Amino acid sequence: MGIKKVGVVGCGLMGHGIVQVAAQAGCDVIALESDQGFLDKGLARIQKSLAKMGEKAVQKGKQTEEQAAAFAKDAFGRITGSLDKNDLADCDLVVEAIVEDLDVKKALFAELGKICKADTIFASNTSSFPIAEMADASGRPARFVGLHFFNPVQLMRLVEVVRTDKTDDDVFAAARAFGEAVGKAPVSCKDTPGFVVNRLLVPYMVQSLLMLDRGDASKEDIDTAMQFGCGHPMGPITLTDYVGLDTTLSILEGWVERYPDEPAFEIPQVLRTKVEEGKLGRKSGEGFYTWDGDKKA
């Protein structure tokens, strides 16, 4: 594969999971954060996740307690925490998993383009921003891809591998190989809005909210219809709560601004109203439903 040392910028919700799966696959990993407190929290989440995985492996008879402990120790031992971007200089791959703010991401890659070795591959874990804009900001668009993992990274099998018109074939192949090496099922896609999953999923969520806006059906009936009629694990309105109403609105606002003639990109008024009221879904305890942690109350 050629990717032996990986840098991950951001050790939060998504970043810590990317760090973990890369380390589990045998890569040496630099986990970069901007603050020691954030870094400590991310590394602690990784240790907790590795321990939990070990417990399940023991319960299923796949490992002994000693084997599980050794696996967790070896994986965590391949992770080095850092607050210094210069520690990413000799990484074969650097994956960005920071705040969903395009200007912040572009500034980061512009800086990394001056720090990292010439053959470092850059990747963004963004779910909605154009890969090409970050690639151009890096100064090395031929060595840039999207690697969109899904939450929780440790469990979700999918990774979208996104190429731009300027991505080298060898770079794209290496990125796909990395996805396979960390235990994921990679899918290839072009640099289009939302890639594959969100390009289908977000308009689906939008249509459910427009139905609610029009009074076509209740939120409970919409969710039940899709759950039992289509076999989905949860209905679209529950899913919107789960993702976060502010996150969904932010994605839509960006798409509407960039692609004003695309009819699938519309912002339901009910979504704006909920966000204005501070009802953001699961994360705030109330959205379209009331939540108790990860479960609807």
VOGU-3710 file (C-alpha; in Angstrom, 3 decimals, decimal comma):
1> mgikkvgvvg> 0,000/0,000/0,000  2,876/2,392/0,768  1,002/4,118/3,611  2,780/3,266/6,851  2,616/6,490/8,822  -0,640/8,404/9,112  -1,400/11,813/10,559  -4,922/12,692/11,693  -5,702/16,341/12,359  -8,474/16,491/14,948
11> cglmghgivq> -9,066/13,898/17,640  -12,760/14,541/18,232  -15,874/12,567/17,307  -14,593/11,444/13,890  -10,870/11,970/14,275  -10,344/9,691/17,245  -12,042/6,864/15,354  -9,837/7,365/12,290  -6,773/7,362/14,535  -7,922/4,119/16,137
21> vaaqagcdvi> -8,685/2,138/12,960  -5,393/3,236/11,382  -3,470/2,096/14,463  -5,388/-1,186/14,577  -4,337/-1,779/10,963  -0,673/-1,487/11,925  0,057/2,110/10,948  2,044/4,475/13,112  -0,306/7,383/13,785  0,195/10,997/14,805
31> alesdqgfld> -2,974/12,326/16,473  -2,808/16,105/16,186  -4,918/18,494/18,226  -4,866/22,224/18,916  -5,349/21,868/22,663  -3,932/19,417/25,208  -7,336/18,951/26,817  -8,924/17,975/23,493  -6,030/15,616/22,777  -6,259/13,933/26,187
41> kglariqksl> -10,000/13,481/25,761  -9,575/11,937/22,313  -6,854/9,529/23,416  -8,963/8,488/26,411  -11,874/7,714/24,069  -9,584/5,513/21,995  -8,412/3,587/25,062  -12,012/3,101/26,165  -13,054/1,939/22,697  -10,171/-0,530/22,434
51> akmgekavqk> -11,042/-1,960/25,855  -14,687/-2,331/24,879  -13,758/-4,085/21,643  -11,535/-6,433/23,602  -14,339/-7,251/26,028  -16,678/-8,148/23,164  -14,009/-10,289/21,485  -13,504/-12,211/24,730  -17,254/-12,652/25,240  -17,585/-14,058/21,708
61> gkqteeqaaa> -14,668/-16,419/22,230  -12,581/-14,764/19,515  -9,762/-13,779/21,869  -8,528/-14,626/25,314  -8,307/-11,809/27,857  -4,530/-11,804/27,384  -4,835/-11,573/23,593  -7,380/-8,778/23,805  -5,218/-6,807/26,233  -2,139/-7,304/24,041
71> fakdafgrit> -4,008/-6,163/20,899  -5,267/-3,017/22,630  -1,819/-2,257/24,038  -0,118/-2,729/20,654  -2,683/-0,576/18,824  -2,535/2,242/21,365  1,243/2,029/21,393  1,320/2,990/17,727  -0,427/6,307/18,475  1,510/9,459/19,310
81> gsldkndlad> -0,350/12,551/20,418  0,921/15,958/19,321  0,105/19,665/19,328  2,774/20,479/16,713  1,882/20,359/12,992  5,565/19,809/12,175  5,224/16,270/13,541  3,181/15,494/10,424  6,099/16,297/8,095  7,061/12,706/7,282
91> cdlvveaive> 3,580/11,158/7,228  2,575/9,180/4,137  -1,057/10,239/4,568  -2,622/13,113/6,507  -6,379/13,019/7,121  -8,177/16,184/8,226  -11,089/15,722/10,639  -11,611/19,194/12,079  -14,573/21,576/12,280  -16,820/21,762/9,181
101> dldvkkalfa> -15,672/25,228/8,169  -14,263/25,413/4,647  -12,086/28,468/5,273  -10,504/26,829/8,320  -9,866/23,621/6,363  -8,312/25,506/3,434  -6,018/27,431/5,784  -4,933/24,163/7,408  -4,069/22,514/4,099  -2,225/25,595/2,868
111> elgkickadt> -0,053/25,286/5,965  0,390/21,531/5,660  1,381/21,918/2,016  4,473/23,780/3,198  5,262/21,343/6,024  4,737/17,804/4,724  7,083/15,869/2,450  6,429/16,118/-1,273  4,784/12,711/-1,640  2,429/12,987/1,363
121> ifasntssfp> -1,178/12,294/0,399  -3,710/14,756/1,834  -7,299/13,761/2,577  -10,330/15,470/4,056  -13,054/13,691/6,006  -15,585/16,393/5,078  -19,117/15,240/4,404  -20,230/18,157/2,272  -17,510/20,589/1,117  -15,856/20,461/-2,329
131> iaemadasgr> -12,624/18,475/-2,188  -11,176/20,454/-5,111  -11,168/23,737/-3,190  -9,147/22,242/-0,330  -6,906/20,466/-2,836  -6,063/23,726/-4,584  -5,409/25,430/-1,251  -2,884/22,712/-0,364  -0,746/23,524/-3,394  -0,660/19,849/-4,390
141> parfvglhff> -4,068/19,000/-5,898  -2,731/15,864/-7,613  -2,075/14,305/-4,194  -5,431/15,121/-2,629  -8,537/12,970/-2,048  -11,616/12,834/0,119  -11,791/10,036/2,696  -15,265/10,340/4,178  -15,650/7,936/7,101  -18,933/7,447/8,940
151> npvqlmrlve> -19,767/7,692/12,642  -18,852/5,681/14,650  -15,729/5,068/12,584  -14,787/1,970/14,576  -18,043/0,221/13,593  -19,285/1,689/10,311  -17,903/-0,262/7,359  -18,144/2,415/4,680  -15,615/4,976/3,507  -16,250/7,188/0,486
161> vvrtdktddd> -13,047/7,754/-1,498  -13,466/10,962/-3,478  -11,358/12,066/-6,412  -11,174/15,393/-8,184  -10,286/15,992/-11,821  -6,691/16,589/-10,704  -6,196/13,551/-8,423  -3,423/11,228/-9,637  -4,527/7,661/-10,345  -1,799/6,256/-8,068
171> vfaaarafge> -2,882/8,532/-5,229  -6,498/7,478/-5,601  -5,506/3,802/-5,666  -3,416/4,260/-2,514  -6,325/5,949/-0,755  -8,663/3,081/-1,662  -6,062/0,569/-0,497  -5,798/2,422/2,814  -9,578/2,201/3,230  -9,429/-1,543/2,701
181> avgkapvsck> -6,439/-1,908/5,034  -8,337/-0,290/7,923  -11,214/-2,734/7,443  -13,611/-0,581/5,446  -15,570/-1,131/2,250  -14,413/1,772/0,050  -16,663/3,216/-2,649  -15,291/5,478/-5,364  -17,011/8,724/-6,257  -16,402/12,035/-7,957
191> dtpgfvvnrl> -16,213/15,375/-6,186  -19,931/16,172/-6,325  -22,189/17,639/-3,581  -22,535/15,147/-0,731  -20,664/12,446/-2,660  -22,881/9,309/-2,656  -24,479/8,908/0,766  -25,339/12,496/1,673  -26,324/13,378/-1,889  -29,090/10,786/-1,550
201> lvpymvqsll> -29,723/11,013/2,178  -30,039/14,758/2,775  -32,661/15,377/0,053  -34,569/12,384/1,459  -34,538/14,009/4,899  -35,577/17,321/3,317  -38,596/15,736/1,613  -39,756/14,264/4,926  -39,580/17,717/6,562  -41,414/19,337/3,646
211> mldrgdaske> -44,169/16,759/4,139  -44,288/17,786/7,789  -44,352/21,473/6,801  -47,338/20,850/4,520  -49,168/18,781/7,102  -49,256/15,738/4,816  -48,554/13,378/7,735  -47,316/13,458/11,327  -43,641/12,963/12,117  -44,477/9,654/13,782
221> didtamqfgc> -46,338/8,365/10,738  -43,641/9,504/8,321  -40,983/7,736/10,375  -43,051/4,582/10,864  -43,848/4,432/7,135  -40,196/4,467/6,108  -39,067/2,226/8,939  -41,553/-0,564/8,301  -42,357/0,086/4,652  -38,753/0,296/3,460
231> ghpmgpitlt> -36,913/-1,567/6,207  -34,913/1,445/7,353  -33,487/1,211/10,908  -35,029/4,602/11,735  -37,313/7,067/9,987  -35,992/10,222/8,266  -37,145/12,683/10,918  -35,624/10,628/13,724  -32,482/10,456/11,590  -32,417/14,234/11,181
241> dyvgldttls> -32,627/14,596/14,962  -29,838/12,055/15,307  -27,548/13,806/12,814  -28,270/17,239/14,292  -30,653/19,862/12,946  -27,937/22,524/12,893  -25,612/20,213/10,979  -28,327/19,428/8,443  -29,188/23,116/8,037  -25,523/24,042/7,585
251> ilegwveryp> -25,086/21,462/4,829  -28,222/22,647/3,056  -27,325/26,324/3,306  -23,947/25,614/1,719  -25,483/23,572/-1,081  -28,235/26,119/-1,807  -25,629/28,884/-2,017  -23,339/26,912/-4,314  -26,002/25,240/-6,439  -29,014/27,594/-6,513
261> depafeipqv> -30,553/25,879/-9,551  -30,617/22,386/-8,019  -34,269/21,695/-7,038  -33,328/18,910/-4,616  -31,562/21,428/-2,381  -34,294/23,210/-0,423  -34,487/24,335/3,189  -37,740/23,460/4,983  -39,048/26,256/7,194  -39,646/23,829/10,066
271> lrtkveegkl> -35,913/23,056/10,082  -34,952/26,738/10,310  -37,486/27,302/13,088  -36,204/24,438/15,215  -32,593/25,595/14,897  -33,562/29,196/15,759  -35,250/27,829/18,890  -32,070/25,983/19,861  -33,736/22,608/19,368  -30,929/20,808/17,602
281> grksgegfyt> -32,018/17,197/18,038  -30,292/14,477/20,007  -27,296/16,653/20,916  -29,460/19,253/22,714  -32,015/16,815/24,140  -34,832/18,076/21,927  -35,482/18,489/18,222  -38,504/17,043/16,513  -38,482/14,521/19,363  -37,309/14,622/22,978
291> wdgdkka> -34,123/12,649/23,645  -32,611/10,935/26,661  -29,007/10,494/25,601  -28,974/8,445/22,403  -32,545/7,239/22,778  -35,854/8,972/22,145  -37,601/9,699/25,426
//
